[in-house]
Amino acid sequence: MKKITTLFLFLVLVSCGVKQTTNLLASGEYDAAIDNAVNSLRQNKDKKGKQDYIYLLEEAFAKAKDRDLRQINLLVKDANPQKLEKIYDTYILLHNRQEQIRPLLPLHLMKENRNAKFEFDDYSDQIVSSKNALAKYLYDNAKALLFTKDKMTVRRAYDDLVYLEQLSPNFKDTKKLIDEAYAKGTDYVSVSMKNDTKMVIPQDLQRDLLDFSTYGLNDKWTVYHSNKQKNVAYDYGIAVNFKDILISPEQLKEKQFTKEKQIKDGLKNLLDARGNVVKDSLGNIIKVDKFKTVKVDIYEFRQFKSVLVTAKVDYVDLKTNQLLETFPLSSEFIFENIYSNYRGDKRAADESYYTYFGRKSVPFPSNEQMVFDSGEDLKLKIKNIILRNKLRKN
């Protein structure tokens, strides 16, 4: 019974695979049909159950080859150099398809007592000639595109040159042109900071905020410079303008409160309603928890100081000297230290409060330190503004 069930499942799977391959062939998806047939024939290709796959493979290969050769013939007659890549890719496809089938040969068709027919051709000359023609076109076209001032066009030239280097390594001076295209296609951004407040912004904070190498932006086509470099034509400017810095006075608030709690205080005899000692079945006196009320007076001290930094981030097109966009920026940093003393039984306070009993008063941070401590939040918000708002919209 087990053998019959296994055979049935195998026949169902084969039937589904053949049907799927047949449907792919009928819909013109010849290479997908070929992939299905080849995968099925890699094992036990001579079994009777694999015969349908051989017929399907033979038909799919012939139809795919005919379609591709007709397409190449049309493209050649069109004589459009932009179609050279398609011609080259199609010859590669014709070659690879043959190499996919070749390891399976011969494939014998039992009913007709013949081997399946696959007319293989040598496409090496066509591959080489179409590759050379494509390489020349990519090179000449990219060189022409590099003369334009439009960066997006130059970036297309860069992509073509990178593909050319993969297609034909060391073709003429392709590597040099790749570097040139990258330099011309890159947006150079000058990053600056302006302080319109009446407070001094720490130098360390300014350096940290302008160090865009730590922001992790990783933009292939954008380079940020906080210090302008000679011989660099900057495309955009990002200016972080500090508008106001509000620092609260140093505050020390005191608060006194009392806590009470019932806590265990040993054991006592269990008494009944008449005040008699209760015993268990063995005559032993039953003990229960004894509770007592404890009390503590807590004297809490809270040190507090805050800083609110408001700024804006301006995007400027340095080619036209026009303001593109402005984004508001603000950051608040709070210094807070809570410590407490107590009188009475500490156990009356919540255990989560114990940590305050071990603390002491600490010196308030200076105004400069408060501004500096807001730096991490400012940096994160500047990064998010840049990530959400690209300089180049197209």
Protein Blocks (a to p, Z undefined) as FASTA:
>chain_A
ZZmmmmmmmmmmmmmmmmmmmmmmmnopamlmmmmmmmmmmgoklbmklmmmmmmmmmmm
mmmmmmmmmmmmmmmmnopaklmmmmmmmmmmmmmmmmmmmmmpccddfklopacddddd
dfklmmmmmmmmmmmmmmmmmmmmmmpmbfklmmmmmmmmmmmmmmmghiajlmmmmmmm
mmmmpccdddddddfbfbdcdfklmmmmmmmmlnonopakbccdfbdcehiacfbdcddd
dfbdcddddddddddddddddddebjaddddfkopacddfkopacddddddddddddddd
ddddddddddddddddfklopafbdcdddddddddddddddedjfklpcfklmmmmmpcc
dddddfklmmmmmmmmmmmmmmmmmmmmcfblZZ
